[in-house]
């Protein structure tokens, strides 16, 4: 094995080489499905913008796939800066595309494309790719192989028989990049059908040359018809509830004109549930914040209906899973600047999508329920039955527990739920932050225990002396677990919260409190860490007040640290906003956040960032030696030496 490591060892990948070297970073590699989907999404974005009424797809006998639309066609002229034909540029250059600028001057206002990466990945992973573009009474043709141009762009006048405008892309996926070269036709058909559902009035067709079979989809009823078809053999509790609304920017701050959601929702008492969601026509099989918004809106509407009509039996408390557990839905969100998890866009991460969808669904469903009282009662009864089943299951578990209950500490603000898997305890630094957390939390399942000052360094404290410290005593009683030496010795039968979250300021003192609490848990409550019950909440250090620009209203962006602040400034600049015009505020502590800000950034399960605490790669003996070096009272000399040797590796925030 060569040990040489020098300047020439560093390799710089250019063009499409990164995609070919690491295709799994850019697309799914189980089959060529996703690289074809990238082409299809471009055609769908044109239709979404109102350009064209047809998308035609062909699975050719030679294994290639072609997608043809009636859109505006990719420009054929030279790019003003790169001096390369634009149609060539978008297929050969990563992060080159027309969907970055979502403002009034952009080519696309709403689209699934974000990064300018999609079709260039398709090109890189194809043995051959042909493009034919019709626009401005001209037809352009270009051919690639493995991402390289093999037939330069030719442009001729439009002739009779040519499509007047649009783009046709035909590609031959290279099987060496995929686990299986077989094309998942059934999955692809479902995708095409869903595009037709979401693009009302647009015809989507699929021709399979081997069998000469052609399938055409066009849905006049849109989402409602799609959901009814999926649940055709299932008995519905109530009629399908559908809506298609755009946000009122005069009432809701932080949203742009045109943002909104369309949905169809149905409840079934038995059988499986059917759930599909989309963002700007992009399927999101892993869900995300738009689905969380739908769940929140539906839950609050049904809960309000139950309270208005006094339907809840005594002692029954509804939870979101009681209402939403038997719900089937198709959801299509329209978001100006969606943030996805990863290039394949399986999950939406945009925080504002929760508020967007919930704010549209709740009032619409409340109105519908009160106009359809009998249907509303049946939906409410279904949710109440689910809550009663859950409560009975919870009582069965409670009977196994000891009847001796410790008196909970007075400063603990407990939650109402007894569901261990859902309950959360926040150990909050300071009484002022504790007050904001109490007001901002969801009292159903979130409890708050404020801590006063720095916690005791318990690394060398004997277990028998721990309870002499009031803070540690209160934590142990609130959590319901006694101190123990080894994870195997832990008695977690009295555990009251599935998540124990350390919530401290995003500064040096806050980090110190985190270290002291983590030391306590590792030394005296290792079973909690071993079983994944300990988390560190990550509040933002900065808030960026972004002014209104183009058609996007003023908004707030929260940044975890300096790196995120730098990235946020770069994104503002790329969006055409002067970063100097955005006001940056630094939170000196949690106490400076009001309850709404603390909920949105740190407490809301749909938008917060929790860091799970676990044991690293070191074995237990090495970990204990390191902890003894860092936390031992008599190790100051060794600590000083260690800091002098390694202190330059840390960026200190002073």
Protein Blocks (a to p, Z undefined) as FASTA:
>chain_A
ZZbdcfklpccdehjlmmmmmmmlmmcckbmklmmmmmmmmmmmmmmnopajbdcddddf
kopacdddfbebpafbdcfklopafklmmmmcghiafklbmcfkbmbfbdfbfnlmmmmm
mmmmpfbdcddddeehiacddddeehiafbdcddddddehiafbdcdddddddfklpfbl
cdcfklmmmmmmmmmmmmghiacddddfklopacddddfklmmlmmmmmmmmpccfbdcd
dddddddfklmghiaehiacdddddddfedcddddddeehiacfkgpjklmmmmmmmmmm
mmmmmmmnopacghiacdfklmmmmpccddddddfbacdehjkopacfbfklmmmmmmmm
mmmmmmmmmmmmmlmmmmmmmmmmmmmmmmmmmmmmmmmpcfbdcdddfklccdfbfcfk
lpccdddehjklmmmmmmmmcfklpccdddehjdddfklgcfklmmmpmklmmmmmmnop
acdfbfklpccklpcbfbdcddddfbfklmmmmmmmmmmmmmmmmmmmmnopaccddddf
bdcddddehjbccdddddfblmlmmmmmmmmmmnopafklpccdddfbfklpcfklmmmm
mmmmklmccddddddfbdfklmmmmmmmmmpmklmmmmmmmmmmmmmmpccdZZ
